[in-house]
Amino acid sequence: TVLSAKKIQFLISDTGGGHRASALSLSSSISKLNPEVICDVVDVYTTYGNVFPFKDYPELYKFMTSFADGILWRWFYEGGETELGILTNRILTEIFCRDSFKECLSRVGYNRSPSVKDGPEDYVIPPCGGSRADMVVSVHPLTQDLPLKLCSELDSSDGHRTPFVTVCTDLGSASRSWFHQGADCIVVPTKVLEDKAKLVCRQGAAGHDGGRVKRIGLPIRPEFMPTKTKAEYKADAGVDEGKPMVLVVGGGDGMGGIVETAKAVVAAAKRDGGTVVVVCGSNKEAKGNLEAEYGASGGVKVLGYTTEMATYMNAADVLVTKGGPGTIAEAACVGVATVISSFLPGQEEGNVDFVSDGGWGGFIDNNEGIGEEVGRLLRDDGERKRRGEKAKKMGRGEASDEIAKLLLDMLPA
Ligand code: UDP
């Protein structure tokens, strides 16, 4: 008989860019520690969600988070925190997604090109025939409930014991739907979320005492850990090495009014001698608008979705960003003064505290103020550096490797 390789399946949904980014960083850490383990990263809802709204989560998320300053999102997020919200989601996924999610958890192949965003899944079956996953890792708040239940049903029918681990990719605040009593282990990045996870686990009917909650960090790609000088990163990024650089980001989807914020930042940089890189992510409209405005002008670089985020982040002297947990954890690892230009109500509120409590930045609610703050930071080298040092103290660049080690230790022999 041919023994098949061990496989870890990562359950994500591309609501924003953070879940895939964390799953990819974990799978690359795992491949580094044990190249024989196969990692299968799957957007469960898009690929196996079957019907509206489940199969359309990424688009729906973009719509809700951008509509009327996030009012719709706040309603959805706060509703999802209640018993009724959790029960409703449980019933609906049970009705509409049970069979297809079971198919997902039973699949013997894996996704060969997991970094392709919005691309077709590149499903391959290994030569040895493959088997269903030996471990399931949820990297999304909505992939606990039904997947956990189905995993234990599959275990009962084939006699395996498949560990189920949740790796929470929020930072300063998180929905309670992340924390399910049935998970074998819940990895969180901060003390605030450790406390919340323990509380939710204790409240559950079959709840454990929270002892399975482990605080490690938010898994970010290892490239973010600086290995070169800022000038070298600036050369790689194609910006003037002699000037301070401002990076403007709005998460994987280029959200949070990125066009207007970028314009305020460019005006400040022109006044105070900086360069600007704007990363619009998958927001093609924003990229088109900004290219039309700054296409021919020096000192401004407009990008769509880039896989070189670590280069731009390390080249940056000031970051202006939506309060996304992934980007903020990356900024801490790199050590860069940060201005938060927007955040999602509820979900990202705690990320603002994470930055301001750490003393390396804060939220400014208008573009004029953001422009002034960027200008001040461009003029004041000392303050910029002080904030960068404070940011570094909050960084956990080694989290991905540490979590990967934990997962490999839990992988059945
Ligand atoms: N990102 C990227 N390329 C881009 C834009 C974003 O790789 O062009 C990454 C970014 O480095 C981070 C993630 O996408 O890892 C965004 O996650 P975050 O939690 O900040 O925001 P979200 O998009 O999930 O709302």
Residues whose N, C-alpha, C, O or C-beta is under 5 A from the ligand:
A	BS01	UDP	T15 G16 G17 G18 H19 A21 G251 G252 D253 V279 G281 G304 Y305 T306 T307 M309 G324 P325 G326 T327 I328
